[in-house]
Amino acid sequence: MQRWPVVLFLAWVCFLFFAGIGLFMSGFLLTRIELASSSSCSDPLVPPPWERQSLPPGSCWAPQRFSKAVLVIIDALHFEFARFDPAKTSPLPYENKLGVLHQLATAQPRHARLYRFRADPPTATMQRIKGLTTGSLPTFIDVGSNFASYAIQEDNLLAQLVQNGRRVVFMGDDTWEGLFPKKFFRSYFFPSFNVKDLHTVDDGILQHLYPTVDSGEWDVLIAHFLGVDHCGHKHGPDHPEMAKKLTQMNEMLRSLVDHLGNDTLLLVAGDHGMTETGDHGGDSEKEVNAALFVYSRTPLFGSGPPEEPETIPQVNLVPTVALLLGVPIPYSNIGEVMADMFAGDGDTVSAALQQLSVYHINAKQVDRFLQSYSLVAQDLPAEQLQHLQELFSSAVEEHTQLLTQVQGTMVPPELEPRLGSLISRFQHYLREARAVCTQSWARFHPPRMVGGCILIASSCLLCYMASELAMSSQSFCHSCLLYPLFWGPVGAAVLWLVHVFTQEGLDLLLVSSWAAAVSQLGFFWHWWAWLGLAFPMGILFFRCGAMFSDSFVVAEARVTPFLLASLVMLLVGKLHWDGRLTVPEGPKQQLLGFSSYRREIWYLLCLVAMLLVCVRLSSFFHQCREEIPQCRPSVFLSPLASLRNTRAKNLFYLLCVALLAGLVYAVQSWLRHYGNLNSSGPLVLFVRWGFPLVVLCIACYWAVASSADDSLGKLQELVQVAVVVFPRAVYGLASVGLLLLLCNPMTVFAKDTRESAGSIVTPYLGVPGSEVDFLHVIPQIYKRMQESQKSWLERGSCRATIAAYGLGSVYSAALVIALTLLGFLLMLLHSERLSFAFLLLFVEAFVLLHIHTLTLIALIPVGEPFSVPWYAVISWLLAASQFFYSTGHQPIFPAIHWNAAFVGFHLDHNTNLLPAVLVGANTFASHILFAVGCPLLLLWPFVCEMSNSQRKKLKKESREELQEVEEHMMEMRLRESPEEFSTALLRLGLKYLFVLGAQLLACVCAAMILRRHLMVWKVFAPKFLFESLGFVVSSICLLLGISLVMRVDCAVSSWFSQLQLR
Amino acid sequence: MREAEVRRLLGANLLRALAVILSALLPPFLLDGFSLLGTHLTWICVCSLCVATLNIVLHLVLKPNQSPKRRSFAHKISRFLKCCIYFFMSCILFHAIIVLYGAPLIELVTETFLFAVLLSTFTTLQCLCLLGPNIQAWIRVFSKNGAMSIWESSLQITSMCSILGAWFGAFPIPLDWDRPWQVWPISCSLGATFGYMAGLIIAPLWIHWNRKQLTYKSR
């Protein structure tokens, strides 16, 4: 097989998988259907006639109560931040800081009130802004588009305000710019993406806020502060910086209140809360629990505040503000008006009448929305809609009945309780409607989902078949046909017997499907037994089965290491059971009944122990999920800058840098050992000098980044520059290195001591003279040269030679260099102390390769050298997913390391591509490294050939030298049979894709089958998204890795042809 | 293959299974507040003790591998001490392996160690009784054609079933069912026990069914 077909075939298989993923995703992650209609003043939502005449000018559906409003959104204003408890003596940094809210609420109980503001998940800022303006529930898929906000198409509060001639002024978070393009009368946008920047947005708003308020050229003013949210992301809520930020907000509110006029409504709202670590995005209690504060200079509420602040859903703000400002409620709103703000200053009866009228308008609007929505989409269950319709019409009927008995605002006293009950009926209707919508706005497209599933499954099957094609043999038919035919009737008979004994009716379909299942089992049983696959496939089966249980997905960080350890232990156990570890029994042992181990067993056991220790140690780097409340996130996840203890900080810093240096040293000495460091080519020079330079840059960056923010004083500006320059230097150096690797991947040093005279026509090979040379340098050369050397030896003269240093490991050397460079890049993107996890990753991969080599070469000499067994591929992939967790990730959105987008980029990004790549590389670091390193599984046994034969040589000195040279072929064995080499690479890639695809298939099926599960949006859907993204990243990196090997192969070919020419 | 020996093996294995069952059923009458799940550590101790005693008694009574030579008393003592050391070392080894598999490192050390003791009782102790402190013989027994008598075949099957049971016992731990038996190490020790009992039942049956194929090499 040629080189290109291999890569093309693999790419085609990847494409099949991608298509399946895409098809499934389009069916699984649909957005809610957005209605294009919008409300207008002239809508036939007729208010009662007596009220209609009394509508003041500028009012639409209900009388306008405020002509102006100020909406202050403090991002991530958790309810606990806004609550003030005077009894608390030693408040935490985030407690009791917003004193002004408390003072207003206690001094003027009818003017001000604090609410618990329940955000709907997902609690990402863009979704919350959508919810706060449309009054609807944004769906899951929108989370993905958080980087680039798209304009809101639905009817919303801002559109209504603009439509009715209000001047809306905005200042703050520039997410609004994308959502509401050209809607604002005047706007001051500030970049929102840099979460490390606490002050730009807030200071910018404060600069414009008071002048704007005083100028009076506005009707609605929206100010979106981001400092609190960014402070939470950077430091967490429990930090002195948060106290500073909240105090600043307090001062802002205090002076803002003084600037307000009598006709102005002030709303202070948090769009979502934050977790203990300052993150948000999910639906945990802390994330959805925000605060809302309402204040006006004129009395607003009919009665004093309740004991415990009321809890209201976030969408309720939309109809309330719309009606208070006298504009129509947005078309798709499903929120409910906040009745106590419509009480006015009249008596209870007139208050009740007013509330009744707004409820009536609200209910009619929701009913209209539900009706037109059900015309467009069928996802709301019909019987529930019917039920809602009944609720609505009966309430409306009673309402009209009641109104006929009411004259003006005079209500007969016997009707007063009926007023109250009617209000609660409207309330009941609105809440039911909201519940129905919440429940079913995860709409699926089953045919597409099934289609995607089938496509992925068939691609998996294709991978498997194609990778096993070479293994077909005579006994295939026997085990494929005979056993299933035998087992099918047996299964049917068993079921029939069971039915006879239990006296139950016999269903033909059941019997036949049972027979089919059993015969298939028989097929797989015999086939697998024949292939000796049962045990690695069993582990893969458990791994895939675990995707179907939310508990196992939550606990996957512990499940994967468990399975990896089991796989390796089983491998050793199986080797022992088959007697591969013991020396073949001689007569002496047979006599005693004992068996003794080979020498390699101790090496193998040490490796297994090392692997287990690595696996166990890697569990110290786990991030936590909220589902496991007793879990504490690893201390290594936080950046060094957050450490307060200076000594510990310095110590960790030194350790990290030493680790980097150690890694460089290890890689260099490995290359030197195999003779790949002798050449003077640009790549080798880069390995010699570029690697230490990269490490130096990373060390400098870490030093600058981990130093305290304020301690440097005047050097601040220099630090700002350094924080950007050093990572960019690393990016530059690494890309130079990768380019060099692509241009000239040969790390071979040819020492040509041939006589230049034309007397010797064909080149030939000998061994270098000194013993040291022999130990550290491997002379390699083509077979033809050996043949000619034979004749030379027979003549028994001259020592002239071509010594090609490092030819035997030229493929692996290129891969190792690429992996090291990638490792540096990925370490740079992670927080400093996670480099320990990367060290474990490299060690574990090294150990896995050695175990694989040992079992393949030393212990099973009959094994095919060109085929990588399944257990190796599966353990490689298990290690990849294990280190996904051990580099501090979890398949949930709040656990994404967003900070990675700012490594080397201090200012805001212009495009979304670069931050997406950086964050993606951070998240899938282990997938990238293991996928690129995948061809090593094929190459390593050849590389390690030397050390084994060397050991043999030490034992048996008498061996002929020539044979020794033949054994030192190493990776050139691969070159000798290019056909088999290509096929082996193809099969390895297909096996890798099969195992990846099986995991993906399990995730996809789990998401499809459990799509109505309680945990689907919290566990299965994020898991599916992460797994499919991981698949895409892995497969692309696998292609890159295999192409790199091919590139080296091309270079080796041209090198040989050059050698021939000389 | 003598049928009588298989019958003896079946009897011995049934006795062992009975001992395990009794270790769960009897103590509530003797000890206050004993329950399998509530005072699980006590049960592990009781169960290990019962099985260990029974194994030793059975070994002395049945003498499955009579050695022709008569040994001196001092030799027997040293052999016994060696056995004790081996048993202790196997407990430590099991403990280490369990921790490497993901058991907590510092917390719950007692629980983990007692579980290791239980596993050692089900596996190592039987080896010690049958084969003595002879690693080479152990290695030989646990390979494909290594068993030389039905007792050794039974040893193979029961040990593997115990370890497999313990492995499967770890599966329910992450589930969110909030059952009392999901607490570490209850599910694993129960799994090991059920695996052991299953092995005890399976071994004679398997040997009976495969008696044609089983041609043990004579010494």
Interface residues (C-beta under 8 A of the other chain):
Chain A: S549 D550 S551 F552 V554 A555 R558 V559 P561 F562 A565 S566 H576 W577 D578 G579 T582 L592 G593 F594 S595 S596 Y597 L612 V613 V615 R616 S619 E627
Chain B: I97 V99 L100 Y101 G102 Q136 A137 I139 R140 F142 S143 K144 N145 G146 M148 W167 A170 P174 L175 D176 R219
